[in-house]
Amino acid sequence: MNKKDEKHAVATNKKAYHDYFVLEQMEAGIELCGTEVKSIRAGKVNLKDSWCNIVDGEIFVNGMHISPYDHGNIFNRDPLRVRRLLMHKREINRLYGTVKQQGLALVPLSIYFVNGRAKLEVGLCKGKKLYDKRETAARKDAERNIERAIKER
């Protein structure tokens, strides 16, 4: 892999990993305007409260906040506008079927660049219960304590 092909995550949705079990991950392109791309490159994007939905065979991301570009002009767009994701029709139809049948959620996990194009990693997720969240937190805490004890030796 040369340097241009590497994935470099601009932003990740840590809250999604806390609130959901990620069953499957898929890559999707994003339909953006020029100043939005520049703002994403500057790292001014927030995925925290975003979600995806499928309407009429097209997949959209809602609630993704891309701050207006600092050096932009009248062409800056609304930071919270609904953006279309670019995926193959069969992938969208498969996701639509699994979301409707199994009651799963489509959640954006991270945004990154591949070959100069912005990509969004979308996860097919199942919600965690409160006891699942506690169990995950306890496991991470135990792993952290083990690493700390090993490091002290």
Secondary structure, DSSP 8 states (H G I E B T S, - for coil): --GGG--EEEEE-HHHHHHEEEEEEEEEEE---HHHHHHHHTT-EE-TT-EEEEETTEEEEES-EE---TT--TT---TT--EEEE--HHHHHHHHHHHHHH--EEEEEEEEEETTEEEEEEEEEEE--HHHHHHHHHHHHHHHHHHHHHHH-
